[in-house]
Every structure is written in C-alpha cells, then in structure tokens.
Amino acid sequence: MFGMPGLNGGIPSAPQAPKSKFQEFKESPAFTIVLNGSLFIAGVAFIQSPLMDMLAPQL
C-alpha cells in the first residue's frame, strides 16, 4: 500500500518487448553527438555554399 513508486506493490508488470537496435542507439548519448555533428556539418556546408551568397543581400 505504501510501497515505493514504480514497484506496483510487488506485483510484476507485463514483460516489456525487447528494444530494437535503433531504439537503443536513439537512447544512447552517441545519438545526440551524431545528430549535433551532422547538423553542424550541414550548417557549415550551407554557409559555404553559393546558395548563401544568393540569399545574402549585396552591400
């Protein structure tokens, strides 16, 4: 009755399905590093591209 939260009063919960490799990777810190690194590289590539010159006003 006054047990710790998440223990369900000692009653076992339903077995959880095993996580896929992608789900394990998504929950790891490596996912954040890869995501931020790829966004950084994409931003640098965009800034260095001729498209940025076309979008910037000519001063």
PQR file with spaces between the fields and no chain letter, atoms N, CA, C, O and H, PARSE charges and radii, in Angstrom:
ATOM       1  N    MET     1       0.820   -1.193    0.000 -0.4000 1.5000
ATOM       2  CA   MET     1       0.000    0.000    0.000 -0.0000 2.0000
ATOM       3  C    MET     1       0.861    1.254    0.000  0.5500 1.7000
ATOM       4  O    MET     1       0.616    2.176   -0.778 -0.5500 1.4000
ATOM       5  N    PHE     2       1.870    1.296    0.867 -0.4000 1.5000
ATOM       6  CA   PHE     2       2.726    2.470    0.924 -0.0000 2.0000
ATOM       7  C    PHE     2       4.124    2.151    0.402  0.5500 1.7000
ATOM       8  O    PHE     2       5.124    2.634    0.934 -0.5500 1.4000
ATOM       9  H    PHE     2       2.070    0.547    1.498  0.4000 1.0000
ATOM      10  N    GLY     3       4.177    1.340   -0.634 -0.4000 1.5000
ATOM      11  CA   GLY     3       5.465    0.955   -1.201 -0.0000 2.0000
ATOM      12  C    GLY     3       6.059    2.072   -2.040  0.5500 1.7000
ATOM      13  O    GLY     3       5.466    3.138   -2.211 -0.5500 1.4000
ATOM      14  H    GLY     3       3.365    0.948   -1.065  0.4000 1.0000
ATOM      15  N    MET     4       7.241    1.798   -2.553 -0.4000 1.5000
ATOM      16  CA   MET     4       7.918    2.771   -3.400 -0.0000 2.0000
ATOM      17  C    MET     4       7.210    2.865   -4.747  0.5500 1.7000
ATOM      18  O    MET     4       6.703    1.866   -5.258 -0.5500 1.4000
ATOM      19  H    MET     4       7.723    0.932   -2.414  0.4000 1.0000
ATOM      20  N    PRO     5       7.176    4.061   -5.319 -0.5600 1.5000
ATOM      21  CA   PRO     5       6.542    4.199   -6.638  0.2800 2.0000
ATOM      22  C    PRO     5       7.269    3.345   -7.674  0.5500 1.7000
ATOM      23  O    PRO     5       8.493    3.215   -7.642 -0.5500 1.4000
ATOM      24  N    GLY     6       6.526    2.790   -8.558 -0.4000 1.5000
ATOM      25  CA   GLY     6       7.104    2.002   -9.630 -0.0000 2.0000
ATOM      26  C    GLY     6       7.251    0.531   -9.303  0.5500 1.7000
ATOM      27  O    GLY     6       7.608   -0.252  -10.184 -0.5500 1.4000
ATOM      28  H    GLY     6       5.532    2.896   -8.585  0.4000 1.0000
ATOM      29  N    LEU     7       6.989    0.123   -8.065 -0.4000 1.5000
ATOM      30  CA   LEU     7       7.108   -1.288   -7.721 -0.0000 2.0000
ATOM      31  C    LEU     7       5.801   -2.036   -7.900  0.5500 1.7000
ATOM      32  O    LEU     7       5.790   -3.266   -7.854 -0.5500 1.4000
ATOM      33  H    LEU     7       6.699    0.759   -7.350  0.4000 1.0000
ATOM      34  N    ASN     8       4.705   -1.332   -8.102 -0.4000 1.5000
ATOM      35  CA   ASN     8       3.375   -1.916   -8.301 -0.0000 2.0000
ATOM      36  C    ASN     8       2.979   -2.815   -7.137  0.5500 1.7000
ATOM      37  O    ASN     8       2.290   -3.816   -7.329 -0.5500 1.4000
ATOM      38  H    ASN     8       4.714   -0.333   -8.139  0.4000 1.0000
ATOM      39  N    GLY     9       3.400   -2.471   -5.967 -0.4000 1.5000
ATOM      40  CA   GLY     9       3.035   -3.249   -4.792 -0.0000 2.0000
ATOM      41  C    GLY     9       3.571   -4.658   -4.827  0.5500 1.7000
ATOM      42  O    GLY     9       2.964   -5.556   -4.243 -0.5500 1.4000
ATOM      43  H    GLY     9       3.960   -1.657   -5.811  0.4000 1.0000
ATOM      44  N    GLY    10       4.668   -4.881   -5.481 -0.4000 1.5000
ATOM      45  CA   GLY    10       5.251   -6.212   -5.557 -0.0000 2.0000
ATOM      46  C    GLY    10       4.667   -7.066   -6.658  0.5500 1.7000
ATOM      47  O    GLY    10       5.108   -8.196   -6.866 -0.5500 1.4000
ATOM      48  H    GLY    10       5.161   -4.151   -5.956  0.4000 1.0000
ATOM      49  N    ILE    11       3.679   -6.545   -7.369 -0.4000 1.5000
ATOM      50  CA   ILE    11       3.053   -7.285   -8.468 -0.0000 2.0000
ATOM      51  C    ILE    11       3.906   -7.080   -9.712  0.5500 1.7000
ATOM      52  O    ILE    11       4.141   -5.937  -10.105 -0.5500 1.4000
ATOM      53  H    ILE    11       3.320   -5.627   -7.200  0.4000 1.0000
ATOM      54  N    PRO    12       4.372   -8.144  -10.338 -0.5600 1.5000
ATOM      55  CA   PRO    12       5.198   -7.959  -11.538  0.2800 2.0000
ATOM      56  C    PRO    12       4.378   -7.364  -12.683  0.5500 1.7000
ATOM      57  O    PRO    12       3.232   -7.752  -12.911 -0.5500 1.4000
ATOM      58  N    SER    13       4.971   -6.438  -13.380 -0.4000 1.5000
ATOM      59  CA   SER    13       4.276   -5.820  -14.512 -0.0000 2.0000
ATOM      60  C    SER    13       4.431   -6.707  -15.746  0.5500 1.7000
ATOM      61  O    SER    13       5.162   -7.698  -15.734 -0.5500 1.4000
ATOM      62  H    SER    13       5.902   -6.123  -13.194  0.4000 1.0000
ATOM      63  N    ALA    14       3.737   -6.332  -16.794 -0.4000 1.5000
ATOM      64  CA   ALA    14       3.799   -7.092  -18.039 -0.0000 2.0000
ATOM      65  C    ALA    14       5.224   -7.028  -18.589  0.5500 1.7000
ATOM      66  O    ALA    14       5.873   -5.987  -18.494 -0.5500 1.4000
ATOM      67  H    ALA    14       3.143   -5.527  -16.805  0.4000 1.0000
ATOM      68  N    PRO    15       5.711   -8.113  -19.154 -0.5600 1.5000
ATOM      69  CA   PRO    15       7.066   -8.086  -19.714  0.2800 2.0000
ATOM      70  C    PRO    15       7.146   -7.110  -20.881  0.5500 1.7000
ATOM      71  O    PRO    15       6.279   -7.086  -21.754 -0.5500 1.4000
ATOM      72  N    GLN    16       8.197   -6.314  -20.877 -0.4000 1.5000
ATOM      73  CA   GLN    16       8.352   -5.326  -21.943 -0.0000 2.0000
ATOM      74  C    GLN    16       9.032   -5.971  -23.137  0.5500 1.7000
ATOM      75  O    GLN    16       9.881   -6.850  -22.996 -0.5500 1.4000
ATOM      76  H    GLN    16       8.901   -6.334  -20.168  0.4000 1.0000
ATOM      77  N    ALA    17       8.639   -5.513  -24.311 -0.4000 1.5000
ATOM      78  CA   ALA    17       9.227   -6.029  -25.538 -0.0000 2.0000
ATOM      79  C    ALA    17      10.691   -5.600  -25.617  0.5500 1.7000
ATOM      80  O    ALA    17      11.038   -4.502  -25.182 -0.5500 1.4000
ATOM      81  H    ALA    17       7.949   -4.799  -24.426  0.4000 1.0000
ATOM      82  N    PRO    18      11.533   -6.439  -26.159 -0.5600 1.5000
ATOM      83  CA   PRO    18      12.943   -6.049  -26.285  0.2800 2.0000
ATOM      84  C    PRO    18      13.083   -4.862  -27.234  0.5500 1.7000
ATOM      85  O    PRO    18      12.381   -4.761  -28.241 -0.5500 1.4000
ATOM      86  N    LYS    19      13.993   -3.980  -26.894 -0.4000 1.5000
ATOM      87  CA   LYS    19      14.190   -2.779  -27.708 -0.0000 2.0000
ATOM      88  C    LYS    19      14.984   -3.122  -28.962  0.5500 1.7000
ATOM      89  O    LYS    19      15.870   -3.976  -28.949 -0.5500 1.4000
ATOM      90  H    LYS    19      14.563   -4.061  -26.076  0.4000 1.0000
ATOM      91  N    SER    20      14.642   -2.434  -30.037 -0.4000 1.5000
ATOM      92  CA   SER    20      15.376   -2.638  -31.276 -0.0000 2.0000
ATOM      93  C    SER    20      16.734   -1.946  -31.179  0.5500 1.7000
ATOM      94  O    SER    20      16.968   -1.133  -30.285 -0.5500 1.4000
ATOM      95  H    SER    20      13.923   -1.740  -30.047  0.4000 1.0000
ATOM      96  N    LYS    21      17.609   -2.277  -32.098 -0.4000 1.5000
ATOM      97  CA   LYS    21      18.940   -1.665  -32.104 -0.0000 2.0000
ATOM      98  C    LYS    21      18.829   -0.158  -32.295  0.5500 1.7000
ATOM      99  O    LYS    21      19.575    0.604  -31.680 -0.5500 1.4000
ATOM     100  H    LYS    21      17.419   -2.938  -32.824  0.4000 1.0000
ATOM     101  N    PHE    22      17.896    0.276  -33.150 -0.4000 1.5000
ATOM     102  CA   PHE    22      17.735    1.713  -33.378 -0.0000 2.0000
ATOM     103  C    PHE    22      17.247    2.403  -32.118  0.5500 1.7000
ATOM     104  O    PHE    22      17.713    3.497  -31.797 -0.5500 1.4000
ATOM     105  H    PHE    22      17.291   -0.343  -33.650  0.4000 1.0000
ATOM     106  N    GLN    23      16.318    1.790  -31.396 -0.4000 1.5000
ATOM     107  CA   GLN    23      15.807    2.393  -30.160 -0.0000 2.0000
ATOM     108  C    GLN    23      16.909    2.487  -29.118  0.5500 1.7000
ATOM     109  O    GLN    23      16.995    3.485  -28.402 -0.5500 1.4000
ATOM     110  H    GLN    23      15.939    0.902  -31.656  0.4000 1.0000
ATOM     111  N    GLU    24      17.760    1.459  -29.019 -0.4000 1.5000
ATOM     112  CA   GLU    24      18.887    1.516  -28.090 -0.0000 2.0000
ATOM     113  C    GLU    24      19.858    2.619  -28.482  0.5500 1.7000
ATOM     114  O    GLU    24      20.373    3.332  -27.621 -0.5500 1.4000
ATOM     115  H    GLU    24      17.691    0.648  -29.601  0.4000 1.0000
ATOM     116  N    PHE    25      20.113    2.764  -29.796 -0.4000 1.5000
ATOM     117  CA   PHE    25      21.013    3.817  -30.259 -0.0000 2.0000
ATOM     118  C    PHE    25      20.408    5.196  -30.014  0.5500 1.7000
ATOM     119  O    PHE    25      21.117    6.133  -29.648 -0.5500 1.4000
ATOM     120  H    PHE    25      19.695    2.185  -30.496  0.4000 1.0000
ATOM     121  N    LYS    26      19.095    5.317  -30.216 -0.4000 1.5000
ATOM     122  CA   LYS    26      18.432    6.605  -30.040 -0.0000 2.0000
ATOM     123  C    LYS    26      18.477    7.062  -28.585  0.5500 1.7000
ATOM     124  O    LYS    26      18.503    8.265  -28.326 -0.5500 1.4000
ATOM     125  H    LYS    26      18.519    4.555  -30.513  0.4000 1.0000
ATOM     126  N    GLU    27      18.486    6.142  -27.642 -0.4000 1.5000
ATOM     127  CA   GLU    27      18.527    6.487  -26.223 -0.0000 2.0000
ATOM     128  C    GLU    27      19.948    6.660  -25.702  0.5500 1.7000
ATOM     129  O    GLU    27      20.136    7.046  -24.548 -0.5500 1.4000
ATOM     130  H    GLU    27      18.465    5.165  -27.853  0.4000 1.0000
ATOM     131  N    SER    28      20.951    6.384  -26.530 -0.4000 1.5000
ATOM     132  CA   SER    28      22.335    6.498  -26.072 -0.0000 2.0000
ATOM     133  C    SER    28      22.852    7.917  -26.334  0.5500 1.7000
ATOM     134  O    SER    28      22.306    8.631  -27.175 -0.5500 1.4000
ATOM     135  H    SER    28      20.798    6.071  -27.468  0.4000 1.0000
ATOM     136  N    PRO    29      23.900    8.324  -25.618 -0.5600 1.5000
ATOM     137  CA   PRO    29      24.481    9.652  -25.853  0.2800 2.0000
ATOM     138  C    PRO    29      25.087    9.795  -27.248  0.5500 1.7000
ATOM     139  O    PRO    29      25.236   10.911  -27.747 -0.5500 1.4000
ATOM     140  N    ALA    30      25.434    8.687  -27.872 -0.4000 1.5000
ATOM     141  CA   ALA    30      26.015    8.756  -29.214 -0.0000 2.0000
ATOM     142  C    ALA    30      25.025    9.348  -30.215  0.5500 1.7000
ATOM     143  O    ALA    30      25.437   10.009  -31.167 -0.5500 1.4000
ATOM     144  H    ALA    30      25.314    7.781  -27.467  0.4000 1.0000
ATOM     145  N    PHE    31      23.730    9.122  -30.016 -0.4000 1.5000
ATOM     146  CA   PHE    31      22.726    9.670  -30.923 -0.0000 2.0000
ATOM     147  C    PHE    31      22.763   11.195  -30.910  0.5500 1.7000
ATOM     148  O    PHE    31      22.692   11.830  -31.962 -0.5500 1.4000
ATOM     149  H    PHE    31      23.395    8.584  -29.242  0.4000 1.0000
ATOM     150  N    THR    32      22.875   11.783  -29.719 -0.4000 1.5000
ATOM     151  CA   THR    32      22.937   13.240  -29.601 -0.0000 2.0000
ATOM     152  C    THR    32      24.198   13.776  -30.263  0.5500 1.7000
ATOM     153  O    THR    32      24.154   14.804  -30.938 -0.5500 1.4000
ATOM     154  H    THR    32      22.932   11.268  -28.864  0.4000 1.0000
ATOM     155  N    ILE    33      25.322   13.087  -30.077 -0.4000 1.5000
ATOM     156  CA   ILE    33      26.580   13.528  -30.671 -0.0000 2.0000
ATOM     157  C    ILE    33      26.502   13.474  -32.192  0.5500 1.7000
ATOM     158  O    ILE    33      26.907   14.416  -32.874 -0.5500 1.4000
ATOM     159  H    ILE    33      25.357   12.251  -29.529  0.4000 1.0000
ATOM     160  N    VAL    34      25.981   12.366  -32.721 -0.4000 1.5000
ATOM     161  CA   VAL    34      25.877   12.220  -34.178 -0.0000 2.0000
ATOM     162  C    VAL    34      24.902   13.240  -34.758  0.5500 1.7000
ATOM     163  O    VAL    34      25.176   13.834  -35.802 -0.5500 1.4000
ATOM     164  H    VAL    34      25.652   11.601  -32.167  0.4000 1.0000
ATOM     165  N    LEU    35      23.769   13.449  -34.092 -0.4000 1.5000
ATOM     166  CA   LEU    35      22.782   14.404  -34.582 -0.0000 2.0000
ATOM     167  C    LEU    35      23.347   15.825  -34.605  0.5500 1.7000
ATOM     168  O    LEU    35      23.240   16.523  -35.613 -0.5500 1.4000
ATOM     169  H    LEU    35      23.547   12.967  -33.245  0.4000 1.0000
ATOM     170  N    ASN    36      23.947   16.250  -33.492 -0.4000 1.5000
ATOM     171  CA   ASN    36      24.506   17.600  -33.439 -0.0000 2.0000
ATOM     172  C    ASN    36      25.665   17.770  -34.411  0.5500 1.7000
ATOM     173  O    ASN    36      25.810   18.826  -35.027 -0.5500 1.4000
ATOM     174  H    ASN    36      24.033   15.683  -32.673  0.4000 1.0000
ATOM     175  N    GLY    37      26.485   16.745  -34.551 -0.4000 1.5000
ATOM     176  CA   GLY    37      27.597   16.815  -35.504 -0.0000 2.0000
ATOM     177  C    GLY    37      27.116   16.934  -36.934  0.5500 1.7000
ATOM     178  O    GLY    37      27.659   17.718  -37.712 -0.5500 1.4000
ATOM     179  H    GLY    37      26.367   15.887  -34.051  0.4000 1.0000
ATOM     180  N    SER    38      26.099   16.160  -37.289 -0.4000 1.5000
ATOM     181  CA   SER    38      25.593   16.228  -38.662 -0.0000 2.0000
ATOM     182  C    SER    38      24.900   17.563  -38.939  0.5500 1.7000
ATOM     183  O    SER    38      25.024   18.105  -40.037 -0.5500 1.4000
ATOM     184  H    SER    38      25.657   15.523  -36.657  0.4000 1.0000
ATOM     185  N    LEU    39      24.176   18.093  -37.962 -0.4000 1.5000
ATOM     186  CA   LEU    39      23.556   19.413  -38.160 -0.0000 2.0000
ATOM     187  C    LEU    39      24.610   20.507  -38.278  0.5500 1.7000
ATOM     188  O    LEU    39      24.446   21.443  -39.060 -0.5500 1.4000
ATOM     189  H    LEU    39      24.075   17.652  -37.070  0.4000 1.0000
ATOM     190  N    PHE    40      25.692   20.397  -37.509 -0.4000 1.5000
ATOM     191  CA   PHE    40      26.776   21.367  -37.608 -0.0000 2.0000
ATOM     192  C    PHE    40      27.428   21.322  -38.991  0.5500 1.7000
ATOM     193  O    PHE    40      27.674   22.364  -39.599 -0.5500 1.4000
ATOM     194  H    PHE    40      25.826   19.636  -36.874  0.4000 1.0000
ATOM     195  N    ILE    41      27.706   20.124  -39.481 -0.4000 1.5000
ATOM     196  CA   ILE    41      28.322   19.978  -40.810 -0.0000 2.0000
ATOM     197  C    ILE    41      27.388   20.501  -41.895  0.5500 1.7000
ATOM     198  O    ILE    41      27.835   21.148  -42.842 -0.5500 1.4000
ATOM     199  H    ILE    41      27.506   19.277  -38.987  0.4000 1.0000
ATOM     200  N    ALA    42      26.088   20.222  -41.760 -0.4000 1.5000
ATOM     201  CA   ALA    42      25.123   20.731  -42.743 -0.0000 2.0000
ATOM     202  C    ALA    42      25.075   22.254  -42.705  0.5500 1.7000
ATOM     203  O    ALA    42      24.966   22.885  -43.756 -0.5500 1.4000
ATOM     204  H    ALA    42      25.725   19.696  -40.990  0.4000 1.0000
ATOM     205  N    GLY    43      25.155   22.857  -41.530 -0.4000 1.5000
ATOM     206  CA   GLY    43      25.150   24.312  -41.422 -0.0000 2.0000
ATOM     207  C    GLY    43      26.386   24.934  -42.038  0.5500 1.7000
ATOM     208  O    GLY    43      26.296   25.944  -42.737 -0.5500 1.4000
ATOM     209  H    GLY    43      25.244   22.344  -40.676  0.4000 1.0000
ATOM     210  N    VAL    44      27.536   24.340  -41.783 -0.4000 1.5000
ATOM     211  CA   VAL    44      28.780   24.856  -42.376 -0.0000 2.0000
ATOM     212  C    VAL    44      28.730   24.716  -43.890  0.5500 1.7000
ATOM     213  O    VAL    44      29.130   25.632  -44.609 -0.5500 1.4000
ATOM     214  H    VAL    44      27.609   23.520  -41.215  0.4000 1.0000
ATOM     215  N    ALA    45      28.244   23.588  -44.381 -0.4000 1.5000
ATOM     216  CA   ALA    45      28.138   23.390  -45.833 -0.0000 2.0000
ATOM     217  C    ALA    45      27.181   24.405  -46.448  0.5500 1.7000
ATOM     218  O    ALA    45      27.432   24.897  -47.548 -0.5500 1.4000
ATOM     219  H    ALA    45      27.919   22.844  -43.797  0.4000 1.0000
ATOM     220  N    PHE    46      26.089   24.727  -45.758 -0.4000 1.5000
ATOM     221  CA   PHE    46      25.138   25.712  -46.269 -0.0000 2.0000
ATOM     222  C    PHE    46      25.762   27.104  -46.300  0.5500 1.7000
ATOM     223  O    PHE    46      25.590   27.846  -47.267 -0.5500 1.4000
ATOM     224  H    PHE    46      25.885   24.327  -44.864  0.4000 1.0000
ATOM     225  N    ILE    47      26.485   27.453  -45.243 -0.4000 1.5000
ATOM     226  CA   ILE    47      27.107   28.777  -45.190 -0.0000 2.0000
ATOM     227  C    ILE    47      28.168   28.928  -46.275  0.5500 1.7000
ATOM     228  O    ILE    47      28.330   30.012  -46.837 -0.5500 1.4000
ATOM     229  H    ILE    47      26.625   26.850  -44.458  0.4000 1.0000
ATOM     230  N    GLN    48      28.889   27.852  -46.574 -0.4000 1.5000
ATOM     231  CA   GLN    48      29.942   27.909  -47.585 -0.0000 2.0000
ATOM     232  C    GLN    48      29.405   27.768  -49.008  0.5500 1.7000
ATOM     233  O    GLN    48      30.158   27.956  -49.964 -0.5500 1.4000
ATOM     234  H    GLN    48      28.757   26.972  -46.118  0.4000 1.0000
ATOM     235  N    SER    49      28.138   27.446  -49.171 -0.4000 1.5000
ATOM     236  CA   SER    49      27.592   27.177  -50.497 -0.0000 2.0000
ATOM     237  C    SER    49      27.271   28.477  -51.240  0.5500 1.7000
ATOM     238  O    SER    49      27.099   29.525  -50.617 -0.5500 1.4000
ATOM     239  H    SER    49      27.527   27.293  -48.395  0.4000 1.0000
ATOM     240  N    PRO    50      27.194   28.407  -52.559 -0.5600 1.5000
ATOM     241  CA   PRO    50      26.792   29.574  -53.339  0.2800 2.0000
ATOM     242  C    PRO    50      25.351   30.008  -53.034  0.5500 1.7000
ATOM     243  O    PRO    50      24.995   31.164  -53.260 -0.5500 1.4000
ATOM     244  N    LEU    51      24.536   29.103  -52.531 -0.4000 1.5000
ATOM     245  CA   LEU    51      23.163   29.443  -52.178 -0.0000 2.0000
ATOM     246  C    LEU    51      23.131   30.543  -51.119  0.5500 1.7000
ATOM     247  O    LEU    51      22.262   31.414  -51.156 -0.5500 1.4000
ATOM     248  H    LEU    51      24.825   28.163  -52.348  0.4000 1.0000
ATOM     249  N    MET    52      24.063   30.507  -50.188 -0.4000 1.5000
ATOM     250  CA   MET    52      24.122   31.535  -49.151 -0.0000 2.0000
ATOM     251  C    MET    52      24.460   32.889  -49.769  0.5500 1.7000
ATOM     252  O    MET    52      23.934   33.916  -49.340 -0.5500 1.4000
ATOM     253  H    MET    52      24.769   29.799  -50.158  0.4000 1.0000
ATOM     254  N    ASP    53      25.325   32.895  -50.762 -0.4000 1.5000
ATOM     255  CA   ASP    53      25.653   34.154  -51.440 -0.0000 2.0000
ATOM     256  C    ASP    53      24.443   34.720  -52.163  0.5500 1.7000
ATOM     257  O    ASP    53      24.265   35.937  -52.223 -0.5500 1.4000
ATOM     258  H    ASP    53      25.752   32.061  -51.111  0.4000 1.0000
ATOM     259  N    MET    54      23.611   33.845  -52.712 -0.4000 1.5000
ATOM     260  CA   MET    54      22.422   34.331  -53.413 -0.0000 2.0000
ATOM     261  C    MET    54      21.373   34.872  -52.438  0.5500 1.7000
ATOM     262  O    MET    54      20.630   35.794  -52.775 -0.5500 1.4000
ATOM     263  H    MET    54      23.755   32.857  -52.664  0.4000 1.0000
ATOM     264  N    LEU    55      21.311   34.301  -51.231 -0.4000 1.5000
ATOM     265  CA   LEU    55      20.321   34.733  -50.259 -0.0000 2.0000
ATOM     266  C    LEU    55      20.741   35.993  -49.501  0.5500 1.7000
ATOM     267  O    LEU    55      19.894   36.748  -49.024 -0.5500 1.4000
ATOM     268  H    LEU    55      21.914   33.552  -50.957  0.4000 1.0000
ATOM     269  N    ALA    56      22.054   36.216  -49.394 -0.4000 1.5000
ATOM     270  CA   ALA    56      22.540   37.374  -48.631 -0.0000 2.0000
ATOM     271  C    ALA    56      22.407   38.632  -49.489  0.5500 1.7000
ATOM     272  O    ALA    56      22.672   38.589  -50.691 -0.5500 1.4000
ATOM     273  H    ALA    56      22.742   35.603  -49.781  0.4000 1.0000
ATOM     274  N    PRO    57      22.002   39.744  -48.891 -0.5600 1.5000
ATOM     275  CA   PRO    57      21.911   40.989  -49.661  0.2800 2.0000
ATOM     276  C    PRO    57      23.305   41.503  -50.029  0.5500 1.7000
ATOM     277  O    PRO    57      24.267   41.334  -49.280 -0.5500 1.4000
ATOM     278  N    GLN    58      23.383   42.116  -51.167 -0.4000 1.5000
ATOM     279  CA   GLN    58      24.653   42.693  -51.613 -0.0000 2.0000
ATOM     280  C    GLN    58      24.809   44.072  -51.003  0.5500 1.7000
ATOM     281  O    GLN    58      24.007   44.970  -51.260 -0.5500 1.4000
ATOM     282  H    GLN    58      22.601   42.253  -51.776  0.4000 1.0000
ATOM     283  N    LEU    59      25.834   44.233  -50.202 -0.4000 1.5000
ATOM     284  CA   LEU    59      26.054   45.516  -49.536 -0.0000 2.0000
ATOM     285  C    LEU    59      27.102   46.332  -50.262  0.5500 1.7000
ATOM     286  O    LEU    59      27.417   47.445  -49.842 -0.5500 1.4000
ATOM     287  H    LEU    59      26.486   43.503  -49.994  0.4000 1.0000
